[in-house]
């Protein structure tokens, strides 16, 4: 296993294959107490510079958020169900990994086998793209025409990652469904920390954008991309501790900014109760809608707990019941 320590900028040019398939020890707290990482888990922690590693180890990314989904009223329900599955039993995949999996499935591989084969191939792709310090620049740099190459059919490095931020306001800009992510072991990259060590956020760059009246670039640098933390390839349910669902927004500016900020519809909180995985579903006023657990004793709701008159969505209830049938048949969690 590669040592998890900061790599100085001067050494980046000499290192190839920093993406490691590390054997991670399970964290001893919370949900991670009964889970462990697969020995082939993809990590890019060693691509972090000194500033980035310091920020990660200081806990600045211990909880991060990822927004996704459509803001259209009829589609939020479907995206809520997808988010619930990410929380429960489905791996959240980057577009780059998902494309490879689809190729494997078309060749007739079973779902699980296709995932493992795609993961191995995706690791090699990441090793090929990200070899040097400069190679991470495509992830944090904002520049005119950045996505022109991808529109022309060339690979886009960003598709291999899941973008998150410890700032929930940033995550809200990307969709009404917010995943709450707590990695059991850091695998990602602090892009802003790496960019700072590369002196990307210079006064000269800021003044140039001001002079060019490029306010979109300034917005990207200092607002939309603030404290970006990118996780390679995929996120498993073990690293997702919650889900926040917002109502539709009457006005959306630029496809991102919801005006006024939409209220919270539901919140899903996953934790361990009496030794069992439990999900509390509450409404926007933090009143309990349902408590989901495979353990009857853990699912008990106390008489003093404030209840909501809202009902658990039918699609969520169906997904939960299907999950119970799977684990009771001895299937994988």
C-alpha positions, 0 to 999 in steps of 0.5 A: 500500500502506498504511504498516505503522506503529502507528496511535494510538488517537485516529486510529482513529475517523478511519480507514475501510477499514484492511484492506488488500490489500497487495503483500508482498515475500517474506521472504528466509529459509527456505521463503519464499525461493521463495514470494511473497504474492499482491497481494490478500492480506488483512492487518489489521496496520494495526489494531494499536495501538502496544503490539501493533506493538511486540510483533509486531516484537519477534518475540513472534509469529514462531512461533504455534500453532493447535489444532483438531480433535476429541479422539475417537479415531476422528476424530483421524486425519481431522483429522491428514490435514486438518492435513497438507493445510494444511501441503502444498497446502490453504488453511486458511480461517476459517469466515466465508470458507468460508461465502462460498466455499460460496455461490460453489460452489453458484452453479457457480463453479469452486473456484479462481474461487470462492476469489478471488471470496469473498476479495474479498467477505470483504475488503469485509465486514472493511472494513465491520465493523472501521472504528474502534478500538472495533470490535476490542473484540468480538474480545478482550472476554470478557463474559456473553452474548457469543455470544447474538447469533450464536446468534440468527443475527447475524454473529459477528466472530470467525468471520472470523479464525483464532485462534492463540497463541505459547503451545503450551499455550493452543493445546492447549486447542483441539484435539489437532492443532496447526498451527505457523505462521510468517508470511512477513509479519505480517498479524494482530492482537495482541489482548492488546496492543490490549486493554492499550492500551484498558486492558481488563485493569484491576484493577477488572475483575479484582476485579469478576469475583472478587466475582461469582465469575466464574472462567470469565471470569478463566480466559478473560482470563488463560489461554485467551485469553493472547497471542491473535494472530488472522489474518484470513480464511485461512492458506496452506501457505507460512505453515505450517511444522509439525504436531503430532499428539497422542494421544486424551485419556482425560478432557477437562474442559469440552471443552478441558482434557485430563487427563492431557496426551496424548502426542505421536503424530507431528510434521511439520516442513517445511523446505527441504533441498538447495533442495527442500521437505521434510517430516520426519515423526517420532514422539513420541520424535523418531525419523524415520518418513519424509522426504517430498520431490519431490526424490529427493536431498533425501529421502535418509535418512542412516545415522546418523539415528535411525529409528522403527519406526512407519509413515506413516499410509496416508491421509497416504501417499496424500495425499502421492502424490497431491500428487506426481502433481499437481506432476509434471503441472505443477500448482500447488503 
